[in-house]
Amino acid sequence: MSDEIWMRRALMLANRAESIGEIPVGAVIVDENNQIIGEGFNQPISKHNPTAHAEILAIEQAGKFLNNYRIINTTLYVTLEPCIMCAGAIIHSRIKRVVYGARDYKTGAAGSFIDILAQQGINHYAEVTGGVLANECSTILSDFFKKRRLQKKVTKNCCQKVSGN
């Protein structure tokens, strides 16, 4: 199957995150037989857990599926470039390949801000492919943050009117 097909699945999961008020990021882990063994979407707010990123939840599910903390010969598809925390989890779980959609120039750890996955001296390197369905992945994030800013503006204006300011 193509990277675009799996990234569309990750985008579907990103939409689930958005539907519960989370930043819309989705992740899918596929084994060498093109079977989904783990998936997740951002849930740090709803789970009250800063580590509940889409990638971490997908890795956790894949580990349980395989009954192993090593998730070798797999590909992780994620709509946003992994952060430093998620890059560390990718390294420790021995994921073979990472495919992401949108670049993250503020916290991306697969080449945009920093490149943890290619850092010399680490004990595992993952192949990285960036920019798969980048426009779609970027758009869902941009639209989410535009809506959030608008909501904050409306709330601020509403509260100012109520308090008499």
C-alpha positions as CSV (number, residue, x, y, z in Angstrom):
1,M,0.0,0.0,0.0
2,S,1.1,3.5,-0.6
3,D,2.2,6.1,2.0
4,E,-0.7,8.3,1.0
5,I,-3.3,5.6,1.9
6,W,-1.9,5.2,5.5
7,M,-1.5,9.0,5.9
8,R,-5.2,9.4,5.0
9,R,-5.9,6.9,7.9
10,A,-3.8,9.1,10.2
11,L,-5.7,12.2,9.0
12,M,-9.0,10.4,9.9
13,L,-7.5,9.9,13.4
14,A,-6.4,13.6,13.5
15,N,-10.1,14.5,12.9
16,R,-11.1,12.4,15.9
17,A,-8.6,14.4,18.0
18,E,-10.1,17.6,16.8
19,S,-13.6,16.4,17.5
20,I,-12.7,16.2,21.2
21,G,-10.9,19.5,21.3
22,E,-7.4,18.2,21.0
23,I,-4.7,19.4,18.6
24,P,-5.5,17.3,15.4
25,V,-2.6,14.9,15.1
26,G,-3.1,11.2,14.2
27,A,-0.7,8.3,14.0
28,V,-0.8,4.8,12.5
29,I,1.7,2.0,12.9
30,V,1.7,-0.7,10.1
31,D,3.7,-3.9,10.1
32,E,5.6,-5.5,7.2
33,N,2.4,-7.2,6.1
34,N,0.6,-3.8,5.8
35,Q,-1.6,-4.5,8.8
36,I,-2.4,-1.8,11.3
37,I,-1.0,-2.9,14.7
38,G,-1.3,0.5,16.5
39,E,-3.0,3.8,16.1
40,G,-3.6,6.9,18.1
41,F,-4.6,10.5,18.1
42,N,-3.6,13.4,20.4
43,Q,-5.2,13.2,23.8
44,P,-3.0,15.1,26.3
45,I,-5.8,17.4,27.4
46,S,-8.5,14.8,27.8
47,K,-6.2,12.3,29.5
48,H,-4.5,14.9,31.6
49,N,-1.2,13.5,30.4
50,P,1.4,15.5,28.5
51,T,2.8,12.3,27.0
52,A,-0.5,11.3,25.3
53,H,0.7,12.3,21.8
54,A,-0.7,10.4,18.9
55,E,2.7,8.6,18.3
56,I,3.1,7.5,21.9
57,L,-0.5,6.1,22.0
58,A,0.1,4.2,18.7
59,I,3.4,2.9,20.0
60,E,1.8,1.7,23.2
61,Q,-1.0,-0.1,21.3
62,A,1.5,-1.7,18.8
63,G,3.6,-3.0,21.7
64,K,0.6,-4.5,23.3
65,F,-0.4,-6.1,20.0
66,L,3.0,-7.6,19.5
67,N,3.5,-8.4,23.2
68,N,6.9,-6.7,22.9
69,Y,8.5,-3.4,23.6
70,R,10.3,-3.6,20.3
71,I,8.3,-2.7,17.3
72,I,10.7,-3.7,14.6
73,N,10.0,-3.8,10.9
74,T,7.2,-1.3,11.2
75,T,6.3,2.1,9.7
76,L,4.8,4.9,11.7
77,Y,2.6,7.3,9.8
78,V,1.9,10.6,11.6
79,T,0.3,13.8,10.4
80,L,2.8,16.1,12.1
81,E,6.6,15.7,12.4
82,P,7.4,14.0,15.7
83,C,8.6,16.0,18.6
84,I,11.7,15.2,20.7
85,M,9.7,13.0,23.1
86,C,8.1,11.0,20.3
87,A,11.4,10.7,18.5
88,G,12.9,9.2,21.6
89,A,10.1,6.7,21.8
90,I,10.6,5.9,18.1
91,I,14.2,5.2,18.7
92,H,13.6,3.0,21.8
93,S,10.9,1.0,20.2
94,R,13.0,0.4,17.1
95,I,10.5,1.6,14.5
96,K,12.1,1.1,11.1
97,R,10.5,3.9,9.2
98,V,8.7,7.2,10.0
99,V,6.5,9.0,7.5
100,Y,5.1,12.3,8.4
101,G,2.9,14.9,6.8
102,A,3.4,18.5,8.0
103,R,6.7,19.9,9.1
104,D,7.0,21.4,12.6
105,Y,9.6,24.2,12.6
106,K,9.1,24.9,16.3
107,T,9.4,21.4,17.8
108,G,10.0,18.9,15.0
109,A,12.6,16.4,15.8
110,A,12.9,14.7,12.3
111,G,14.8,17.5,10.6
112,S,12.8,20.7,10.7
113,F,13.9,22.0,14.1
114,I,16.3,19.3,15.2
115,D,17.1,15.9,13.8
116,I,17.1,13.5,16.7
117,L,16.3,10.5,14.4
118,A,19.6,11.0,12.5
119,Q,21.7,12.1,15.5
120,Q,25.2,10.6,15.3
121,G,25.8,8.0,18.1
122,I,22.3,6.9,18.8
123,N,21.7,3.1,18.9
124,H,18.9,3.1,16.3
125,Y,18.2,5.1,13.2
126,A,14.8,5.3,11.5
127,E,14.3,6.0,7.8
128,V,12.4,9.3,7.5
129,T,10.1,10.5,4.8
130,G,8.5,13.9,5.3
131,G,5.9,15.8,3.4
132,V,3.4,13.1,2.6
133,L,0.0,14.8,2.1
134,A,1.7,17.8,3.6
135,N,-1.0,20.3,2.5
136,E,-3.8,18.3,4.0
137,C,-1.9,17.7,7.2
138,S,-0.9,21.4,7.5
139,T,-4.4,22.6,6.7
140,I,-6.1,20.6,9.4
141,L,-3.7,22.1,11.9
142,S,-3.9,25.6,10.6
143,D,-7.7,25.5,10.6
144,F,-7.8,24.2,14.1
145,F,-5.6,27.0,15.4
146,K,-7.6,29.7,13.5
147,K,-10.8,28.4,15.1
148,R,-9.1,28.3,18.5
149,R,-7.9,31.9,18.2
150,L,-11.3,33.0,17.1
151,Q,-13.0,31.3,20.0
152,K,-10.5,32.9,22.5
153,K,-11.2,36.3,20.9
154,V,-15.0,35.8,21.1
155,T,-14.7,34.7,24.7
156,K,-12.5,37.6,25.6
157,N,-14.9,40.1,24.0
158,C,-17.9,38.5,25.7
159,C,-16.2,38.6,29.1
160,Q,-15.2,42.2,28.7
161,K,-18.9,43.1,27.9
162,V,-20.1,41.2,30.9
163,S,-17.6,42.8,33.3
164,G,-18.4,46.3,31.9
165,N,-15.0,47.0,30.3
